[in-house]
Amino acid sequence: MQSLEAVSRTCPYCGEPVELVVDCTAGNQQYFEDCSVCCKPMMVELDVEGAEPVISLKDENEV
C-alpha cells in the first residue's frame, strides 16, 4: 500500500466526481474537506484496516 493515494469519489452534495489525495500511513481518519466543485464541506472517512483502503464521503448532516 502506498503512503499517498489519489482516489476519485462522488460528492454527496452535487454528485460530481472529486479527486482526493489520502495518506494511508496515518491510520484510520475522519476529517472535513471542501468539494472542489461546489465548495460544500464533506466528511471524509478513511479506513485502512483491510487489504485495500476504504474511503467514503458524507455530507455534514450525515455525521
WORA-V278551 format. One record per backbone hydrogen bond with DSSP energy under -1.0 kcal/mol. CO is the residue of the C=O (numbers start at 1). NH is the residue of the N-H. Records with the same first field share a line. If there is no record, write none. Layout:
CO = NH + NH
This chain:
3 = 24
5 = 22
7 = 20
9 = 18
11 = 15
16 = 11
18 = 9
20 = 7
22 = 5
29 = 46
31 = 44
33 = 42
35 = 39
40 = 35
42 = 33
43 = 58
44 = 31
45 = 56
46 = 29
47 = 54
54 = 47
56 = 45
58 = 43
59 = 62
